[in-house]
Amino acid sequence: MSKIKAVGLSVVTGLAIAVSGASAAVAGSGDTLASVKARGELLCGVHPARHGFAAPDSQGKWSGFEVDFCRALSSAIFGDADKVRFVALSSQQRFPAIQSGEVDVLARNVSATLGRDTALGLNFAPPIFYTGTGFLVREADGIAKIEDLDGATICMAPGSTTERNVAQIFAARGMTYTPVVIENNKQLVDAYVTGRCDALTKDKAALPGVRAFDTQDPSAHALLPGIYSKEPLAMAVRQGDDQWYDLVKWVTYATFNAEELGVSQANVDEMKASEDPDIQTLLGVIGDNGTKLGVDNAWAYNIVKQVGNYKDIYMRHFGPDTPVALDRDQNKLWTEGGLLYGLPMQ
């Protein structure tokens, strides 16, 4: 759990595309890593309060799945997972914040899409969590399937892929709905809990946390079966700085590869003595991958030692003994039937 306090975003207004010129000027300098090192901390844009993914406690200490990927990046750069300043961003603030240089990286419930990759000038690291659009409803309303929502009032956040997905889902079925669009996450959830909406729609992975923590009686609420879109959540950076993009990308792959090689937070020191060249390369015992990325050769060792491999991170926040237990489903390694595949680190 990070001991670094969060800061609020300074005023960021206008459409994301409106700041594309500023983003080009920031990214075009190609020195994000140098700026981060000189500053002495990483600025990571995260969700203000998403159970299991990112949330501060009463003392302002941040924890969550996406928070841990910020900490992994900090570990790679500084050898210290806690040199991160978390910047809480709403759905509409997140893209102007990364484009303008207000944050160095987004780990904020961002789905990688073609439009965002091109029109918004972003580069996406490999997805760290696969999910899709889901719906939370009240058991008492007798809504058992998507078709039962015809004519319903649906609560959703603006500026999200979910907003567009719902329109497509209903249009494809010849159904109608009334959207209630609220930017503030707490107000959005409260609107559903107080009965202003018939259903709350978010990424399906976010809904168990809402049911567990934000409703008075979790058993009175149900997730509709099925996932109705592709939502590959990934860290995002500005275009124009290949060195920074490479580092963020390979930090992600390092967590995948460490799990595949059986290198965990619990055994990483022991595994440094392994004779397996892939493990030696991962942990910086041989080779100069860190030098190629602009960081210490022990960068991946520091990630695993201080934060963990992918499984360590996932189980910490979504394991069976956590309040937001989620099956890994597609978020398994490719060797286990999932979609996670770390590229070779030779």
C-alpha positions as CSV (number, residue, x, y, z in Angstrom):
1,M,0.0,0.0,0.0
2,S,1.5,3.3,-1.0
3,K,2.3,6.0,1.6
4,I,2.3,8.7,-1.0
5,K,-0.6,11.3,-0.7
6,A,-2.8,12.0,-3.7
7,V,-3.3,15.4,-5.2
8,G,-6.3,16.7,-7.0
9,L,-6.0,17.7,-10.6
10,S,-5.5,21.4,-11.2
11,V,-8.0,23.0,-13.5
12,V,-8.2,21.0,-16.8
13,T,-11.0,22.0,-19.1
14,G,-12.1,21.6,-22.6
15,L,-12.4,18.6,-24.9
16,A,-9.5,16.2,-25.0
17,I,-8.8,16.9,-28.6
18,A,-8.5,20.6,-27.9
19,V,-5.2,20.1,-26.2
20,S,-3.6,17.9,-28.8
21,G,-1.2,20.7,-29.8
22,A,0.0,21.0,-26.2
23,S,0.4,17.2,-26.0
24,A,2.6,17.2,-29.1
25,A,4.8,19.8,-27.6
26,V,5.2,17.9,-24.4
27,A,5.7,14.4,-25.9
28,G,7.8,15.7,-28.8
29,S,10.6,16.6,-26.4
30,G,11.2,12.9,-25.9
31,D,12.5,13.3,-22.3
32,T,9.6,12.1,-20.1
33,L,11.9,9.7,-18.2
34,A,14.5,12.4,-17.6
35,S,11.8,14.7,-16.3
36,V,10.5,12.1,-14.0
37,K,13.9,11.3,-12.6
38,A,14.7,15.0,-12.2
39,R,11.4,15.6,-10.4
40,G,12.0,12.6,-8.1
41,E,8.6,11.2,-8.4
42,L,6.2,9.7,-11.0
43,L,2.9,11.5,-11.6
44,C,0.3,8.7,-12.2
45,G,-3.3,9.5,-13.2
46,V,-5.8,7.1,-11.4
47,H,-9.5,6.7,-10.7
48,P,-10.7,8.8,-7.7
49,A,-12.5,5.8,-6.1
50,R,-12.9,2.4,-7.9
51,H,-13.0,-0.5,-5.5
52,G,-10.2,-3.0,-6.1
53,F,-8.5,-0.7,-8.7
54,A,-7.7,2.6,-7.1
55,A,-8.9,4.3,-3.9
56,P,-7.4,6.3,-1.0
57,D,-8.1,5.3,2.6
58,S,-9.0,7.7,5.4
59,Q,-5.3,8.7,5.7
60,G,-4.9,9.3,2.0
61,K,-2.9,6.2,1.3
62,W,-3.7,4.7,-2.1
63,S,-4.1,1.0,-2.9
64,G,-5.6,-1.0,-5.8
65,F,-4.7,-3.0,-8.8
66,E,-4.0,0.0,-11.1
67,V,-2.2,1.8,-8.2
68,D,0.1,-1.2,-8.1
69,F,1.0,-0.8,-11.7
70,C,2.0,2.8,-11.0
71,R,4.1,1.5,-8.1
72,A,5.7,-1.1,-10.4
73,L,6.7,1.7,-12.9
74,S,8.1,3.7,-9.9
75,S,10.1,0.6,-8.8
76,A,11.6,0.2,-12.3
77,I,12.7,3.9,-12.4
78,F,13.7,4.6,-8.9
79,G,14.1,1.2,-7.2
80,D,11.4,2.5,-4.9
81,A,7.7,1.8,-5.3
82,D,6.6,4.7,-3.3
83,K,8.0,7.5,-5.4
84,V,4.6,8.1,-6.9
85,R,2.2,11.0,-6.7
86,F,-1.4,9.8,-7.5
87,V,-3.5,12.3,-9.4
88,A,-7.3,11.5,-9.1
89,L,-9.0,12.1,-12.4
90,S,-12.6,12.0,-13.6
91,S,-13.5,10.4,-16.9
92,Q,-13.5,13.7,-18.6
93,Q,-10.3,15.0,-17.0
94,R,-8.1,12.0,-17.7
95,F,-7.3,12.6,-21.4
96,P,-6.5,16.3,-21.1
97,A,-4.3,15.5,-18.1
98,I,-2.1,13.1,-20.1
99,Q,-2.1,15.2,-23.2
100,S,-1.0,18.4,-21.4
101,G,1.7,16.7,-19.4
102,E,-0.1,17.1,-16.1
103,V,0.5,13.4,-15.5
104,D,3.2,11.1,-16.9
105,V,1.0,8.0,-17.3
106,L,-2.6,7.0,-17.0
107,A,-3.5,3.9,-15.1
108,R,-7.1,5.0,-14.8
109,N,-9.6,2.5,-16.1
110,V,-8.7,3.4,-19.7
111,S,-9.9,1.1,-22.5
112,A,-7.5,0.9,-25.4
113,T,-9.4,1.7,-28.6
114,L,-8.4,2.8,-32.2
115,G,-9.9,6.2,-31.8
116,R,-8.0,6.9,-28.6
117,D,-4.8,5.5,-30.1
118,T,-5.1,7.9,-33.1
119,A,-7.3,11.0,-32.5
120,L,-6.2,11.5,-28.9
121,G,-2.6,10.9,-29.6
122,L,-2.1,8.2,-27.0
123,N,0.1,5.0,-26.9
124,F,-1.2,2.1,-25.0
125,A,0.9,-0.5,-23.1
126,P,-0.3,-4.1,-23.2
127,P,-3.7,-4.5,-21.5
128,I,-3.4,-5.3,-17.8
129,F,-7.1,-6.2,-17.3
130,Y,-9.7,-7.5,-19.7
131,T,-13.4,-6.8,-18.9
132,G,-16.5,-5.5,-20.6
133,T,-19.7,-3.5,-20.1
134,G,-22.0,-4.9,-17.3
135,F,-25.2,-3.9,-15.5
136,L,-26.1,-3.9,-11.8
137,V,-29.8,-4.1,-11.0
138,R,-32.1,-4.5,-7.9
139,E,-33.3,-8.0,-7.3
140,A,-36.8,-6.7,-6.4
141,D,-37.3,-5.3,-9.9
142,G,-37.3,-8.7,-11.5
143,I,-34.7,-7.8,-14.1
144,A,-33.0,-11.0,-15.1
145,K,-31.6,-10.3,-18.6
146,I,-30.6,-7.4,-20.8
147,E,-33.9,-7.4,-22.6
148,D,-35.7,-6.7,-19.4
149,L,-34.1,-3.2,-19.4
150,D,-36.2,-2.0,-22.3
151,G,-37.5,1.4,-21.3
152,A,-35.3,1.5,-18.2
153,T,-33.4,4.5,-16.7
154,I,-29.6,3.7,-16.8
155,C,-27.0,5.5,-14.7
156,M,-23.6,6.0,-16.5
157,A,-20.5,8.1,-16.5
158,P,-19.8,10.6,-19.4
159,G,-16.8,10.4,-21.7
160,S,-16.6,6.7,-21.3
161,T,-16.7,3.8,-23.8
162,T,-19.6,2.4,-21.6
163,E,-21.8,5.4,-22.7
164,R,-21.3,4.5,-26.3
165,N,-21.6,0.8,-25.7
166,V,-25.0,1.1,-24.0
167,A,-26.3,3.1,-27.0
168,Q,-25.2,0.3,-29.3
169,I,-26.5,-2.5,-27.1
170,F,-30.0,-1.0,-27.0
171,A,-30.1,0.0,-30.6
172,A,-29.1,-3.5,-31.8
173,R,-32.1,-4.9,-29.9
174,G,-34.6,-2.3,-30.8
175,M,-34.8,-1.2,-27.2
176,T,-35.1,2.3,-25.6
177,Y,-33.6,3.7,-22.4
178,T,-33.2,7.0,-20.6
179,P,-29.6,7.8,-19.7
180,V,-28.7,9.5,-16.5
181,V,-25.2,10.8,-17.1
182,I,-23.2,11.9,-14.0
183,E,-19.5,12.6,-13.9
184,N,-18.8,12.4,-10.2
185,N,-18.4,8.7,-9.3
186,K,-19.9,9.0,-5.8
187,Q,-22.9,10.9,-7.1
188,L,-23.3,8.4,-9.9
189,V,-23.4,5.4,-7.6
190,D,-25.6,7.3,-5.1
191,A,-28.1,7.9,-7.9
192,Y,-28.4,4.2,-8.5
193,V,-28.5,3.3,-4.8
194,T,-31.2,5.8,-4.0
195,G,-33.4,4.5,-6.9
196,R,-33.0,7.3,-9.4
197,C,-32.0,4.7,-12.0
198,D,-33.2,1.2,-12.7
199,A,-29.6,0.0,-13.4
200,L,-26.0,1.1,-13.1
201,T,-23.7,0.4,-15.9
202,K,-19.9,0.3,-15.7
203,D,-17.1,-2.2,-16.6
204,K,-18.4,-5.4,-15.2
205,A,-15.3,-5.7,-13.0
206,A,-16.2,-2.5,-11.2
207,L,-19.7,-3.6,-10.2
208,P,-19.0,-6.2,-7.5
209,G,-17.2,-3.5,-5.5
210,V,-20.2,-1.2,-5.8
211,R,-22.5,-4.0,-4.7
212,A,-20.2,-4.9,-1.8
213,F,-19.3,-1.5,-0.5
214,D,-21.9,1.1,-1.7
215,T,-25.2,-0.7,-1.1
216,Q,-26.9,-1.3,2.3
217,D,-27.7,-4.9,1.4
218,P,-25.5,-6.4,-1.3
219,S,-27.8,-9.4,-1.6
220,A,-30.5,-7.1,-2.9
221,H,-28.5,-6.4,-6.0
222,A,-27.4,-8.6,-8.9
223,L,-25.1,-8.4,-11.9
224,L,-26.9,-9.3,-15.1
225,P,-25.3,-12.3,-16.9
226,G,-23.1,-11.6,-19.9
227,I,-20.4,-9.1,-20.9
228,Y,-21.5,-6.8,-23.7
229,S,-18.3,-5.2,-25.0
230,K,-14.5,-5.5,-25.2
231,E,-12.8,-3.3,-22.6
232,P,-9.1,-4.0,-22.5
233,L,-7.8,-1.7,-19.8
234,A,-4.3,-0.5,-20.3
235,M,-1.8,2.1,-19.1
236,A,-1.6,5.0,-21.6
237,V,1.1,7.6,-22.4
238,R,1.5,10.5,-24.8
239,Q,2.7,9.7,-28.3
240,G,6.1,11.0,-29.4
241,D,8.4,9.6,-26.7
242,D,9.4,6.1,-27.6
243,Q,11.7,5.6,-24.7
244,W,9.0,6.3,-22.2
245,Y,6.5,4.2,-24.1
246,D,9.0,1.3,-24.2
247,L,9.6,1.5,-20.4
248,V,5.9,1.5,-19.6
249,K,5.3,-1.4,-22.0
250,W,8.1,-3.5,-20.7
251,V,7.1,-2.9,-17.1
252,T,3.8,-4.5,-18.0
253,Y,5.5,-7.4,-19.8
254,A,7.8,-8.0,-16.8
255,T,4.9,-8.7,-14.5
256,F,3.5,-11.3,-17.1
257,N,6.9,-12.9,-17.6
258,A,7.7,-13.1,-14.0
259,E,4.5,-15.1,-13.3
260,E,5.2,-17.4,-16.3
261,L,8.7,-18.1,-15.0
262,G,7.5,-18.7,-11.5
263,V,9.3,-15.7,-10.1
264,S,7.1,-14.1,-7.3
265,Q,7.5,-11.6,-4.6
266,A,7.9,-14.4,-2.2
267,N,10.8,-16.1,-4.0
268,V,12.5,-13.4,-6.1
269,D,15.7,-13.3,-4.0
270,E,16.0,-17.1,-4.2
271,M,15.4,-17.1,-7.9
272,K,18.3,-14.7,-8.5
273,A,20.5,-17.8,-8.1
274,S,18.6,-19.7,-10.8
275,E,20.6,-21.0,-13.8
276,D,17.7,-20.5,-16.2
277,P,18.9,-17.8,-18.6
278,D,15.4,-16.4,-19.0
279,I,15.1,-15.8,-15.2
280,Q,18.6,-14.4,-15.1
281,T,17.7,-12.0,-17.9
282,L,14.5,-11.0,-16.2
283,L,16.2,-10.2,-12.9
284,G,19.2,-8.4,-14.4
285,V,21.7,-11.1,-13.4
286,I,22.8,-11.1,-17.0
287,G,22.3,-8.7,-19.9
288,D,21.8,-5.0,-20.0
289,N,18.1,-4.6,-20.6
290,G,17.8,-1.9,-18.0
291,T,20.5,0.2,-19.7
292,K,18.5,-0.2,-23.0
293,L,15.4,1.2,-21.2
294,G,17.2,4.0,-19.4
295,V,16.9,2.5,-15.9
296,D,19.0,0.2,-13.6
297,N,19.5,-3.4,-14.8
298,A,17.7,-4.6,-11.7
299,W,14.5,-2.8,-12.8
300,A,12.4,-6.0,-13.1
301,Y,13.8,-7.5,-9.9
302,N,12.8,-4.3,-8.2
303,I,9.2,-4.6,-9.6
304,V,8.8,-8.2,-8.4
305,K,10.5,-7.6,-5.1
306,Q,8.5,-4.5,-4.2
307,V,5.2,-5.0,-5.9
308,G,5.0,-8.6,-7.3
309,N,4.4,-10.4,-10.5
310,Y,1.0,-10.2,-12.2
311,K,-0.6,-13.0,-10.1
312,D,0.7,-11.3,-6.9
313,I,-0.9,-8.1,-7.9
314,Y,-4.2,-9.6,-9.1
315,M,-4.6,-11.9,-6.0
316,R,-3.8,-9.0,-3.7
317,H,-6.9,-7.1,-4.9
318,F,-9.2,-9.6,-6.5
319,G,-8.3,-13.0,-4.9
320,P,-10.9,-15.2,-3.2
321,D,-10.2,-13.7,0.3
322,T,-10.6,-10.1,-0.8
323,P,-13.9,-8.1,-0.6
324,V,-13.9,-7.8,-4.4
325,A,-13.2,-11.4,-5.4
326,L,-13.1,-11.9,-9.2
327,D,-12.2,-14.9,-11.2
328,R,-9.3,-14.3,-13.5
329,D,-11.1,-15.4,-16.7
330,Q,-9.3,-13.8,-19.6
331,N,-6.8,-12.3,-17.2
332,K,-4.8,-15.5,-17.0
333,L,-1.5,-16.3,-18.7
334,W,-1.7,-17.6,-22.3
335,T,-0.4,-20.9,-20.9
336,E,-3.5,-21.2,-18.8
337,G,-6.1,-20.2,-21.5
338,G,-6.0,-16.5,-20.8
339,L,-4.9,-13.5,-22.9
340,L,-1.8,-12.4,-21.0
341,Y,1.4,-13.0,-23.1
342,G,4.7,-11.4,-22.2
343,L,7.0,-10.8,-25.1
344,P,10.5,-12.3,-24.9
345,M,13.1,-10.2,-23.0
346,Q,16.2,-11.3,-24.9
